[in-house]
Amino acid sequence: MAKLKTLLLHPDATVRRDLRRVLEGANFLQVLGEAVSAFEALELLEAIPYGALFLAVDLPGGVTGLELAQMLAGRKNKPALIFLAVAESQAYAAFELGATDYLLWPAGEDRVQKTLQKLSEFKARFREVPMPDKWAEAAPPSADSWAEGDGETVSLPLEDDEQDHFLSALKQAWDTNQHRTPEIEKLAVSQDGRMYLVPYNQIVFVEAYEDYSYVNTANQKYLTSYRLKYLEERLAPHRFFRVHRKYLVNLDMVTEIASLPGSNFMLRTAGRTRIELPISRRRLASLKQVLGF
């Protein structure tokens, strides 16, 4: 019987070692990897269909365990999430994000057994996504199977730009037969287990981070699962401009373009806290044209 592939995500190597020892007795689990940060875990999750994730609430690298849970919330085959913490203060938020359990670590044997029972029940419902290697090793369909109309579907990976264009074209084709819902000028973001609608005109700038982005308002910073390219396409009609490969800025917030030594430029935004963002040289002419400089 296939075991539930398990990832240990914790910055403390001693905790990960102790977890391995505790989980050795669970014959339905297979510890198949360790990570220290959320982004290391995301890379592993792309390659291995993990069914369970033991993760710390506090993680290095700027993304907490709760924020990682937000990123995983939309996945079809979301793994069971078992949070490890030193206090109960984040338990409610963890369960609001769909946590399977929340352990105060170190935990006693009886408490760990309750967690393992929950994981055993989760395993009965979890449907593992096949590994890509299995698809590659599968025998090609025979000529007879094609003739009988019983062929197989072959999936080929698309580059990011190709995928975006394909999905955009597919959406447009679908929308031709659908009632179009007017777009509200707000961006849905998650924070601490809650969903917020941030008006476009309150966004000062957006910063790319790996395959995610930080949406910055005057008073708040939200980690989102949106890629900067997607937000550029969505927000461009609302006076947002990509000034740098990492930054998208609300032009209504721009108060000044300043020159720096070495023929470099930056812009400053309005607000109580003045924000300075670099401007890519190849985007400077377009920016000046848009601003009428």
Contacts in CASP RR format, 6 or more apart in sequence:
PFRMAT RR
TARGET T0000
AUTHOR 0000-0000-0000
METHOD contacts of the structure
MODEL  1
MAKLKTLLLHPDATVRRDLRRVLEGANFLQVLGEAVSAFEALELLEAIPY
GALFLAVDLPGGVTGLELAQMLAGRKNKPALIFLAVAESQAYAAFELGAT
DYLLWPAGEDRVQKTLQKLSEFKARFREVPMPDKWAEAAPPSADSWAEGD
GETVSLPLEDDEQDHFLSALKQAWDTNQHRTPEIEKLAVSQDGRMYLVPY
NQIVFVEAYEDYSYVNTANQKYLTSYRLKYLEERLAPHRFFRVHRKYLVN
LDMVTEIASLPGSNFMLRTAGRTRIELPISRRRLASLKQVLGF
1 28 0 8 1.000
2 128 0 8 1.000
3 27 0 8 1.000
3 28 0 8 1.000
3 29 0 8 1.000
3 30 0 8 1.000
4 28 0 8 1.000
4 29 0 8 1.000
4 30 0 8 1.000
4 51 0 8 1.000
4 52 0 8 1.000
4 80 0 8 1.000
4 119 0 8 1.000
4 122 0 8 1.000
4 123 0 8 1.000
4 126 0 8 1.000
5 30 0 8 1.000
5 32 0 8 1.000
5 48 0 8 1.000
5 49 0 8 1.000
5 50 0 8 1.000
5 51 0 8 1.000
5 52 0 8 1.000
5 128 0 8 1.000
6 23 0 8 1.000
6 29 0 8 1.000
6 30 0 8 1.000
6 31 0 8 1.000
6 32 0 8 1.000
6 33 0 8 1.000
6 50 0 8 1.000
6 51 0 8 1.000
6 52 0 8 1.000
6 53 0 8 1.000
6 54 0 8 1.000
7 31 0 8 1.000
7 32 0 8 1.000
7 33 0 8 1.000
7 34 0 8 1.000
7 35 0 8 1.000
7 41 0 8 1.000
7 44 0 8 1.000
7 45 0 8 1.000
7 48 0 8 1.000
7 50 0 8 1.000
7 52 0 8 1.000
7 53 0 8 1.000
7 54 0 8 1.000
7 79 0 8 1.000
8 16 0 8 1.000
8 19 0 8 1.000
8 20 0 8 1.000
8 31 0 8 1.000
8 33 0 8 1.000
8 34 0 8 1.000
8 35 0 8 1.000
8 54 0 8 1.000
9 34 0 8 1.000
9 35 0 8 1.000
9 36 0 8 1.000
9 38 0 8 1.000
9 40 0 8 1.000
9 41 0 8 1.000
9 53 0 8 1.000
9 54 0 8 1.000
9 55 0 8 1.000
9 56 0 8 1.000
9 59 0 8 1.000
9 65 0 8 1.000
9 68 0 8 1.000
10 16 0 8 1.000
10 19 0 8 1.000
10 34 0 8 1.000
10 36 0 8 1.000
10 54 0 8 1.000
10 55 0 8 1.000
10 56 0 8 1.000
10 84 0 8 1.000
11 36 0 8 1.000
11 37 0 8 1.000
11 56 0 8 1.000
11 58 0 8 1.000
11 59 0 8 1.000
11 60 0 8 1.000
12 56 0 8 1.000
15 56 0 8 1.000
15 84 0 8 1.000
15 105 0 8 1.000
16 34 0 8 1.000
18 106 0 8 1.000
19 31 0 8 1.000
19 54 0 8 1.000
20 31 0 8 1.000
22 112 0 8 1.000
23 29 0 8 1.000
23 31 0 8 1.000
26 116 0 8 1.000
26 119 0 8 1.000
28 119 0 8 1.000
28 120 0 8 1.000
28 123 0 8 1.000
29 52 0 8 1.000
29 116 0 8 1.000
29 119 0 8 1.000
32 48 0 8 1.000
32 50 0 8 1.000
33 44 0 8 1.000
33 48 0 8 1.000
35 41 0 8 1.000
35 44 0 8 1.000
36 59 0 8 1.000
36 60 0 8 1.000
37 59 0 8 1.000
37 60 0 8 1.000
37 61 0 8 1.000
37 63 0 8 1.000
38 59 0 8 1.000
38 61 0 8 1.000
38 62 0 8 1.000
38 63 0 8 1.000
38 64 0 8 1.000
38 65 0 8 1.000
38 67 0 8 1.000
38 68 0 8 1.000
38 71 0 8 1.000
39 61 0 8 1.000
39 63 0 8 1.000
39 210 0 8 1.000
41 53 0 8 1.000
41 55 0 8 1.000
41 68 0 8 1.000
42 68 0 8 1.000
42 71 0 8 1.000
42 210 0 8 1.000
42 211 0 8 1.000
44 50 0 8 1.000
45 72 0 8 1.000
45 79 0 8 1.000
48 131 0 8 1.000
49 77 0 8 1.000
49 128 0 8 1.000
49 129 0 8 1.000
49 130 0 8 1.000
49 131 0 8 1.000
50 79 0 8 1.000
51 77 0 8 1.000
51 79 0 8 1.000
51 80 0 8 1.000
51 123 0 8 1.000
51 126 0 8 1.000
51 128 0 8 1.000
52 79 0 8 1.000
52 80 0 8 1.000
52 82 0 8 1.000
52 100 0 8 1.000
52 119 0 8 1.000
52 122 0 8 1.000
53 79 0 8 1.000
53 80 0 8 1.000
53 81 0 8 1.000
53 82 0 8 1.000
54 82 0 8 1.000
54 84 0 8 1.000
55 65 0 8 1.000
55 68 0 8 1.000
55 69 0 8 1.000
55 81 0 8 1.000
55 82 0 8 1.000
55 83 0 8 1.000
55 84 0 8 1.000
56 65 0 8 1.000
56 83 0 8 1.000
56 84 0 8 1.000
56 85 0 8 1.000
57 64 0 8 1.000
57 65 0 8 1.000
57 66 0 8 1.000
57 83 0 8 1.000
57 84 0 8 1.000
57 85 0 8 1.000
57 90 0 8 1.000
57 94 0 8 1.000
58 64 0 8 1.000
58 65 0 8 1.000
58 85 0 8 1.000
59 65 0 8 1.000
59 68 0 8 1.000
63 223 0 8 1.000
65 83 0 8 1.000
66 90 0 8 1.000
66 93 0 8 1.000
66 94 0 8 1.000
66 97 0 8 1.000
66 192 0 8 1.000
66 193 0 8 1.000
67 223 0 8 1.000
69 81 0 8 1.000
69 94 0 8 1.000
69 97 0 8 1.000
69 98 0 8 1.000
69 99 0 8 1.000
70 97 0 8 1.000
70 190 0 8 1.000
70 193 0 8 1.000
70 223 0 8 1.000
70 225 0 8 1.000
71 212 0 8 1.000
71 223 0 8 1.000
71 225 0 8 1.000
72 78 0 8 1.000
72 79 0 8 1.000
72 81 0 8 1.000
73 97 0 8 1.000
73 98 0 8 1.000
73 190 0 8 1.000
77 126 0 8 1.000
77 127 0 8 1.000
77 128 0 8 1.000
77 129 0 8 1.000
79 126 0 8 1.000
80 100 0 8 1.000
80 118 0 8 1.000
80 119 0 8 1.000
80 122 0 8 1.000
80 126 0 8 1.000
81 94 0 8 1.000
81 97 0 8 1.000
81 98 0 8 1.000
81 99 0 8 1.000
81 100 0 8 1.000
82 99 0 8 1.000
82 100 0 8 1.000
82 101 0 8 1.000
82 102 0 8 1.000
82 103 0 8 1.000
82 115 0 8 1.000
82 119 0 8 1.000
83 90 0 8 1.000
83 91 0 8 1.000
83 94 0 8 1.000
83 99 0 8 1.000
83 101 0 8 1.000
83 102 0 8 1.000
83 103 0 8 1.000
84 103 0 8 1.000
84 105 0 8 1.000
85 91 0 8 1.000
85 102 0 8 1.000
85 103 0 8 1.000
85 104 0 8 1.000
85 105 0 8 1.000
86 104 0 8 1.000
86 105 0 8 1.000
87 104 0 8 1.000
88 102 0 8 1.000
88 104 0 8 1.000
90 102 0 8 1.000
91 102 0 8 1.000
93 192 0 8 1.000
93 193 0 8 1.000
94 102 0 8 1.000
95 102 0 8 1.000
96 193 0 8 1.000
97 193 0 8 1.000
100 115 0 8 1.000
100 118 0 8 1.000
100 119 0 8 1.000
100 122 0 8 1.000
101 114 0 8 1.000
101 115 0 8 1.000
101 118 0 8 1.000
101 119 0 8 1.000
103 111 0 8 1.000
103 112 0 8 1.000
103 115 0 8 1.000
104 111 0 8 1.000
107 115 0 8 1.000
135 155 0 8 1.000
138 152 0 8 1.000
141 150 0 8 1.000
141 151 0 8 1.000
141 152 0 8 1.000
145 151 0 8 1.000
145 152 0 8 1.000
158 166 0 8 1.000
160 227 0 8 1.000
160 229 0 8 1.000
164 229 0 8 1.000
164 230 0 8 1.000
184 197 0 8 1.000
185 199 0 8 1.000
185 200 0 8 1.000
185 201 0 8 1.000
185 238 0 8 1.000
186 197 0 8 1.000
186 198 0 8 1.000
186 199 0 8 1.000
186 200 0 8 1.000
187 197 0 8 1.000
187 198 0 8 1.000
187 200 0 8 1.000
187 203 0 8 1.000
187 215 0 8 1.000
187 224 0 8 1.000
187 231 0 8 1.000
187 234 0 8 1.000
188 195 0 8 1.000
188 196 0 8 1.000
188 197 0 8 1.000
188 198 0 8 1.000
189 195 0 8 1.000
189 196 0 8 1.000
189 198 0 8 1.000
189 215 0 8 1.000
189 222 0 8 1.000
189 224 0 8 1.000
190 196 0 8 1.000
190 222 0 8 1.000
190 224 0 8 1.000
191 220 0 8 1.000
191 222 0 8 1.000
196 222 0 8 1.000
198 215 0 8 1.000
198 217 0 8 1.000
198 222 0 8 1.000
200 235 0 8 1.000
200 238 0 8 1.000
200 240 0 8 1.000
200 250 0 8 1.000
201 238 0 8 1.000
201 250 0 8 1.000
201 252 0 8 1.000
202 217 0 8 1.000
202 218 0 8 1.000
203 215 0 8 1.000
203 216 0 8 1.000
203 217 0 8 1.000
203 235 0 8 1.000
203 240 0 8 1.000
203 250 0 8 1.000
204 216 0 8 1.000
204 217 0 8 1.000
204 218 0 8 1.000
204 249 0 8 1.000
204 250 0 8 1.000
204 253 0 8 1.000
204 269 0 8 1.000
204 275 0 8 1.000
205 216 0 8 1.000
205 247 0 8 1.000
205 248 0 8 1.000
205 249 0 8 1.000
205 250 0 8 1.000
205 253 0 8 1.000
205 269 0 8 1.000
205 275 0 8 1.000
205 277 0 8 1.000
206 213 0 8 1.000
206 214 0 8 1.000
206 215 0 8 1.000
206 216 0 8 1.000
206 228 0 8 1.000
206 231 0 8 1.000
206 235 0 8 1.000
206 240 0 8 1.000
206 247 0 8 1.000
206 248 0 8 1.000
206 249 0 8 1.000
207 213 0 8 1.000
207 214 0 8 1.000
207 216 0 8 1.000
207 228 0 8 1.000
207 246 0 8 1.000
207 247 0 8 1.000
208 227 0 8 1.000
208 228 0 8 1.000
208 245 0 8 1.000
208 246 0 8 1.000
208 247 0 8 1.000
209 223 0 8 1.000
211 227 0 8 1.000
212 223 0 8 1.000
212 224 0 8 1.000
212 225 0 8 1.000
212 226 0 8 1.000
212 227 0 8 1.000
213 223 0 8 1.000
213 224 0 8 1.000
213 226 0 8 1.000
213 227 0 8 1.000
213 228 0 8 1.000
213 231 0 8 1.000
214 221 0 8 1.000
214 222 0 8 1.000
214 223 0 8 1.000
214 224 0 8 1.000
215 221 0 8 1.000
215 222 0 8 1.000
215 224 0 8 1.000
215 226 0 8 1.000
215 231 0 8 1.000
216 222 0 8 1.000
216 275 0 8 1.000
218 271 0 8 1.000
218 272 0 8 1.000
218 273 0 8 1.000
228 242 0 8 1.000
228 246 0 8 1.000
228 248 0 8 1.000
231 240 0 8 1.000
231 248 0 8 1.000
232 240 0 8 1.000
232 242 0 8 1.000
232 248 0 8 1.000
235 248 0 8 1.000
236 242 0 8 1.000
239 250 0 8 1.000
239 251 0 8 1.000
239 252 0 8 1.000
240 248 0 8 1.000
240 249 0 8 1.000
240 250 0 8 1.000
240 251 0 8 1.000
241 248 0 8 1.000
241 249 0 8 1.000
241 251 0 8 1.000
241 283 0 8 1.000
241 286 0 8 1.000
241 287 0 8 1.000
241 290 0 8 1.000
242 248 0 8 1.000
242 283 0 8 1.000
243 249 0 8 1.000
243 267 0 8 1.000
243 277 0 8 1.000
243 278 0 8 1.000
243 279 0 8 1.000
243 280 0 8 1.000
243 283 0 8 1.000
243 287 0 8 1.000
244 277 0 8 1.000
244 278 0 8 1.000
244 279 0 8 1.000
244 280 0 8 1.000
244 283 0 8 1.000
245 280 0 8 1.000
247 277 0 8 1.000
247 278 0 8 1.000
249 267 0 8 1.000
249 269 0 8 1.000
249 277 0 8 1.000
250 269 0 8 1.000
251 290 0 8 1.000
251 291 0 8 1.000
253 269 0 8 1.000
253 270 0 8 1.000
253 271 0 8 1.000
254 267 0 8 1.000
254 268 0 8 1.000
254 269 0 8 1.000
254 270 0 8 1.000
254 291 0 8 1.000
255 268 0 8 1.000
255 269 0 8 1.000
255 270 0 8 1.000
256 267 0 8 1.000
256 268 0 8 1.000
257 265 0 8 1.000
257 266 0 8 1.000
257 267 0 8 1.000
257 268 0 8 1.000
257 279 0 8 1.000
257 287 0 8 1.000
257 288 0 8 1.000
257 291 0 8 1.000
257 293 0 8 1.000
258 265 0 8 1.000
258 266 0 8 1.000
258 267 0 8 1.000
258 268 0 8 1.000
258 276 0 8 1.000
259 265 0 8 1.000
260 266 0 8 1.000
263 281 0 8 1.000
264 278 0 8 1.000
264 279 0 8 1.000
264 281 0 8 1.000
265 278 0 8 1.000
265 279 0 8 1.000
265 281 0 8 1.000
265 284 0 8 1.000
266 276 0 8 1.000
266 277 0 8 1.000
266 278 0 8 1.000
266 279 0 8 1.000
267 276 0 8 1.000
267 277 0 8 1.000
267 279 0 8 1.000
267 287 0 8 1.000
268 274 0 8 1.000
268 275 0 8 1.000
268 276 0 8 1.000
269 275 0 8 1.000
269 277 0 8 1.000
279 287 0 8 1.000
END
